Amino acid sequence: MKFSLTVASAALSILMAAGMAGAFFGFSTGVMPGLNAARPSSAINAMQAINQKIQNPVFVGAFLLLPVVAVAAGILLLTLGQRSAALLFFAAAAVYFAGALLPSFAVNIPMNNDLDAVRIPSDAADAAKVWSDYSGRWTAWNTARAVFSWASLLLMSVGAYVWGRNG
């Protein structure tokens, strides 16, 4: 039973990290450039809608629970005598927490909340200013979240490899 729980938590944390890295990457490389190519008022409106719809149980669950599941995998790996693999899962959780969650709560989410509070300006120049003030900074921090999510994914993958070699 313990082995099965370890496999499940390791696999789930890897899948969650891959999903989060992909989501952040997709936003930085596709969604934001696409919105930047639209009229600023349309971009603001679309991002406001995205910010509302992204707050769903699947996304929020993966976003918040990834480090918890990675730590659970690490603890279970320790109980199986897999110290090296466990440390890699613990490191993955810390990297994701520091590089994806903290910037989200310190920068991206407050920026989303500020944008959600904006009444879309009717003047094109004012809308362009609102969007340009948001887009570049938000995308830069989002790209950092993607990079840290990839690093977390890589650490977990190496942890699974080490576990496989030692197990």
N, C-alpha and C positions, 0 to 999 in steps of 0.2 A: 504493500500500500504506500509506504513512504517513497519508494522508488517511483511509483506512478505519479504521485503528487509532485515529486521533483521534476520529472519529465514534463508534466503539464504546466507547472509554473515557469520552468525555463522556456518552454516552447511559447507559452502565452506572452511572456515578457519580450521575447525576440520578435514575435508577430506585432506586438503593440509598438515596439521601437521602430520596426520597419514601417508601420502605418503612420506613425507620427512624423518620422523623417520624410516619408513620401508626401504627406499633407503639407508640411512646411516647404519642402522643395517645390511642390506643385504650385503653391501660392507665389513663391518668389520668382519662379521661372515661367509661369504661364498666366496665372490669374492677375497678378499685379501688372505685368506688361500689357496684358489685354485691357485692363481697366485704364491704364495710362494712355492707351491709344483711343479710348472713348472720350466723348465730351466730359469735362470735369463734373458737371452736374449729374450726368448718368453714372459716372464712376462712383461718386459719393452715394447716390441712391442704391447702386448695386452692392457696394460694400456695407452699407447699413443693413441691407437685407441679408447678406452673407453673415454678418456679425450676429444677427438674430437667429438664423437657422443653424449655425454651427454649434449653438448651445443645445445640443441634443444628447441623450444618454450614451450613445455609442461613442461619439467624439470625446465628450467630457470624461467618460469612464476610462477610455484609453489614455487620454491626456494626463489625468490625475493619478490613475492607479498603476501606470507603468513602473515607477520606482518602487512602489509597494510590492508588486508582484516580483520584481527583480530581487528585492531584499528577501522575500519569502523563498525564492529559488536559492539564494545564497545560504540562507539558514538551513534549508533542507539539504543542500550540498554538504554543508559542514557536518550534519548528522550522518552523512554517508561517508565521511572521512575524505571528502574532496575539497580540501582547504584552498588549493590554488584556484580551482574553478569557482569556488564560493567568493573568493576575494575579487575575482574579475566581475562577478555579478554585482557585488557590493559597489565596486568602482563604477560600473555602468549606471547603477541607480544614482550615485552621487553626481556623475557627469551630467546625466539627464536633468536631475534636480537643479544643479547650479547653472547649466547652460541652456535649458529649455523652459523649465517651470519658473525659475526666478525672473528671467527677462520677460516672460509672459505677464507675470503679475506686476512687475515694476514698470514695464514699458508698453508692450503690445495691447494688453487688455485695457489699461487706462486710455491709450490712444483710441482704441475702438469705442470705449464709452464716450469719450469726447466727440468723436465723429458721429456717433449715434445721436448725440444731443444737438447736432448742427441742423438748423433749418436750411435746406439747400438754397443758396443765394440765387436770385433770378438774374443777377448781373453775371455774365460769363467770366469777367476778370476776377470777381470776388470768388466765384466757384473754383476757378483755376488756382487761386491762392490757397483756399482751404485744402484742395486736393494735393497740391504740390507740398504744402506743409506736412501733410499726413504721409503720403505715399513713399517718399524716399527713405525717411527715417524708419517707418514701419517695416518696409521691405528689408532694410539692412539688418534690423534686429531679428526679423523673421528668418533671414538667411543664417544668422548665427544660431538660431534655434534648430535649423535643419542640420547644420554642421555638428552641433553637440548631440543631436539625436543619432546621427550617423556614427559618431564616436561611441555612444552608448551601445548601439547595435553591434558595432565591431567588437567591443569588449565582451558583450554577451556571447557573440559567436565564437570568439576565442575561448571563452569559458566553457562553452559546450564542447569545443574541440578538445580542450585539456581534459575535461571530464571523460570524454570518449576514449582518449588515449590512456588515461589512468584507470578507467573503470573496467 
